[in-house]
Amino acid sequence: QVQLVESGGGSVHNGGSLRLSCAASGSISGFNAMGWHRQAPGQERDVVAFITRAGSTNYADSVKGRFTISRDSAKNTVYLQMNNLQPDDTAVYYCYAVSYGGNQPNFWGQGTQVTVSS
């Protein structure tokens, strides 16, 4: 069973930056994709960004130009660099992984809180 552990959340002011990390318990090279969702209070969980096994990246319109997803396969870790954070980015951020051959998340992290104050 793969375990994903997020870190790097916290509280920042409007315009600040954070880098989230998602460390997998095993190799990430076999996943079809890894990415991040977020869930704000009272709202549904929405996709933020993902990176495919081939290295392609995709972002929600609301974070394009501000967030960057990357990975370090040697460290079995995926990152989400978040710049120019806005209060609307406040949410719990969840890392996920899609197994080889799949197209839906199979594994989830426990979530990390990001709070942006105005």
N, C-alpha and C positions, 0 to 999 in steps of 0.2 A: 504494500500500500504506500503510495507516494504521499509525503507530507510537504506542505508548502507553508513557510513561515514568513510573514511580512514584518517589516520593521521600517522605521524612518518617519512615521507619522508624528504629528505634534500640532502646536498652535503657532500661527504666524499672523502678521498684519497684512492688510491689503497690499498687494504688490510683492510680497515675499516669495521665497522659494523653499521647496523641500524636495528631497530625493527619497522615494520609497524603494525598498529592496524586497525581493521575494526569493528566498532560498529554498531550493528543492532538496529533498532527502536523497535523491539519486540523480542520475544523468538527465539533463533536459533535452539532449539532442534527439531523442526519439519522439518527443511530443510533436503533434501536428501544429500546435500553436500554444502560446502562452500570452496572458494579457491581464488587464485590470478592469474590474467593474467598480462602481461606487453606488452607495445607497444613502441618500439624505433622509432625514426623519420624515416619515409619512409619505415617502415616495418609493417608486419601484427601483429595483437595481438596474442600472444602465451601464452599457459598455463605455469604457473610456478609451482604451487603446489595446491593440494586440500586435504580436509579432509572429509571423509564421515560421515554419521550420526552414523555409528558403530564405528567411530574412526580410520578407516584405512586412511593412508596417501599415497600420490603419488607425485612424483617430476619429473620435466623435467631433463633430463640427465645433462644439463648444470649447474644445481644448486645442484645436489645431493652431500651430504657431506658438503655443505656450508649453505644451507637454511633449516630452520625447521618451519613447520606450526603447530600451536597448537590452542586450543580454551579454553575459560573460559565461560561455559554455564551460570554461575551465573551472569556474566557481559554481556552476549550476545555479546561477542567479539571474533574475530578470529585474531590471530597474525601471522606475518611472520618475524622470526628472520633471518637476513641476515648477515653472517660472511664472511670474506675474500672477500669482494666485489671487483669486477674487472670493468674496464671501459666498457666492453661489457654488464654489468648489467644496464647501464644507460638506463632509460626508464620511462614512466609513468606506475605506477602499479595500477591495478584496482582490487578491491574486488568484488566477485560475490557470489550469492546464487542460489541454485537449489531447487525449490519447492518440497514438498513431492510427490513422484510418478513420478517426471520428471527426465530428463537426460540432459537437457540443461539449461544454466543460465537463470533465470527469472528476477533477480534483479542485478543491478550494482551500484557500488559507483561512485563518480565523478573523482576518480583518484588522485594519489599523485606522485609527481616527485621525482625520485631518480637519482642523478648525481654522478658518480664516476670519479674522475680525476686521471690521471697517475702521 
